[in-house]
Each structure stands twice: as C-alpha cells, then as structure tokens.
Amino acid sequence: MQAKTFSHIHPSSRQRGAVASTEKTQMANTKAVAVALLWVMVLSVAAVDAVSYTTVDNSCYCLCMVERCMLTPGATREACAPACDEGCIKAGLHGRIDEHDFCGY
C-alpha cells in the first residue's frame, strides 16, 4: 500500500499581507456604506417630519379660534387656544400645531 501525502500550501507573507489588506478595505467599505445609509435614513426622517408639520390641516382649530371662540366677548387667545385644541382632537381632527399657533391672534 502506498502512503498518501498531503501537501499544505502556506501563503507567503506577501500573499498574507495582500489578503489582510483586502479584508481591511472591504471592512472599511462596509462601514462607509453603513454610515451613508444611516445618514440617508436620518435625513429622510427629518424631511418627512418637516413635510408633515407644514401639511398639517389645522382648519378645525383655526375655524374655532377665528369664527367661534374669539368672537365671544371677553375671550382671550390664551383661553380659546386650549379649548379649541381639545375640541378638535376630541372630534378626531388636528388641533393646534404648536404653542405659538393662535391663527392670527
């Protein structure tokens, strides 16, 4: 019977360096792509948030403020704003956009 011999191929130090360099480059590229995707996601969320803020329909709130509550004698915008906001929200509509929203008052 003939004995089988196995030859192991060991890469030279130059080949090992090239493989390590390629792996580092691939890892760096992967990290760069991950960071770029993260930035795209953050910017898109910010853009959607900004668009939703400008497209909020606060017509219920402003209608209440301008045509109902502020016509009441002695009414103030500070008293009308929370009442109109609460009423619109209870009706399932958008209320006040922010604390500085008084629909022109």
ChimeraX attribute file (.defattr): number of C-alpha atoms within 10 A of each C-alpha:
attribute: neighborCount
match mode: 1-to-1
recipient: residues
	/A:1	3
	/A:2	4
	/A:3	5
	/A:4	6
	/A:5	6
	/A:6	6
	/A:7	6
	/A:8	6
	/A:9	6
	/A:10	8
	/A:11	10
	/A:12	9
	/A:13	9
	/A:14	9
	/A:15	11
	/A:16	12
	/A:17	12
	/A:18	12
	/A:19	13
	/A:20	12
	/A:21	12
	/A:22	12
	/A:23	12
	/A:24	12
	/A:25	12
	/A:26	12
	/A:27	12
	/A:28	12
	/A:29	12
	/A:30	12
	/A:31	12
	/A:32	12
	/A:33	12
	/A:34	12
	/A:35	12
	/A:36	12
	/A:37	12
	/A:38	12
	/A:39	12
	/A:40	12
	/A:41	12
	/A:42	11
	/A:43	12
	/A:44	12
	/A:45	12
	/A:46	12
	/A:47	12
	/A:48	10
	/A:49	11
	/A:50	11
	/A:51	11
	/A:52	11
	/A:53	12
	/A:54	9
	/A:55	8
	/A:56	12
	/A:57	15
	/A:58	17
	/A:59	15
	/A:60	18
	/A:61	27
	/A:62	22
	/A:63	13
	/A:64	21
	/A:65	24
	/A:66	16
	/A:67	10
	/A:68	12
	/A:69	20
	/A:70	17
	/A:71	12
	/A:72	10
	/A:73	7
	/A:74	8
	/A:75	11
	/A:76	14
	/A:77	17
	/A:78	11
	/A:79	12
	/A:80	19
	/A:81	24
	/A:82	16
	/A:83	16
	/A:84	21
	/A:85	21
	/A:86	16
	/A:87	17
	/A:88	20
	/A:89	14
	/A:90	11
	/A:91	10
	/A:92	9
	/A:93	16
	/A:94	18
	/A:95	26
	/A:96	24
	/A:97	16
	/A:98	8
	/A:99	9
	/A:100	8
	/A:101	15
	/A:102	17
	/A:103	17
	/A:104	8
	/A:105	10
